[in-house]
Amino acid sequence: MSKEYVPADYTEMDILKAKRFDKEVRKNFMPAIESTVKQIIEDYGVLDGVCVEVGCGTAIFAIELCKHSKLTIYALEKEKAIYEIARMNIEEAQLSDRINLVLGDAHNLPFDDEFADFVISRGAYHCWKDKVYVLKEIYRVLKKGGIGFVGGGFGRYVTDEELNRMKSLRDRSLKEDAQIYNSPDKMREIVLKADIPNFRILYDKTGLWAEIRK
């Protein structure tokens, strides 16, 4: 079995390591990013309004979502080196007028109540120390009628070959943390503890998500 993995801990990264991380994500997980964006647009019609991405990494997902919608995106990242690569990627994509990069922590979202029409967080869920509190924050910033989509996955449009390759690489990279994306009952428990009344848990071979409605 291949020992290849993508670094999962951003906290000690400098700019050079963050650049290498960005390159590895593009190389290995782009099919999942494209597939998930396609799924979101198809399921929710997220074409305009305000979107917050919680844990944007190097902004690859935000850029892809922006290209396929008319959204104004606020992309939140807490690690400085990753944030800097995200800034470069957004500028290179010429999307600085539509993607607003924000340096901040998911546990204290720097947005007003009922700020966003849509909140997306893909692949950051395992990083949150207090998942209940972050979900409360996400619910707070959602507008009435808004939708939150939180969890991790590869999208329904990846091939079986792509899915198996990416899932294996994710599991090697995240190690024990990967198990959280195979624990729908635990996610349901966390969402309930966050006092979110209207939600459903979506779980299949391609991923685990909490769909939150306000």
Secondary structure, DSSP 8 states (H G I E B T S, - for coil): ----------TT--HHHHHHHHHHHHHHHHHHHHHHHHHHHHHH---SSEEEEES-TTSHHHHHHHHTS--EEEEEE--HHHHHHHHHHHHHTT-TTTEEEEE--GGG--S-TT-EEEEEEES-GGG-SSHHHHHHHHHHHEEEEEEEEEEEE--TTS-HHHHHHHHHHHHHHHGGGGGGGG-HHHHHHHHHHTT--SEEEEEETTEEEEEEE-
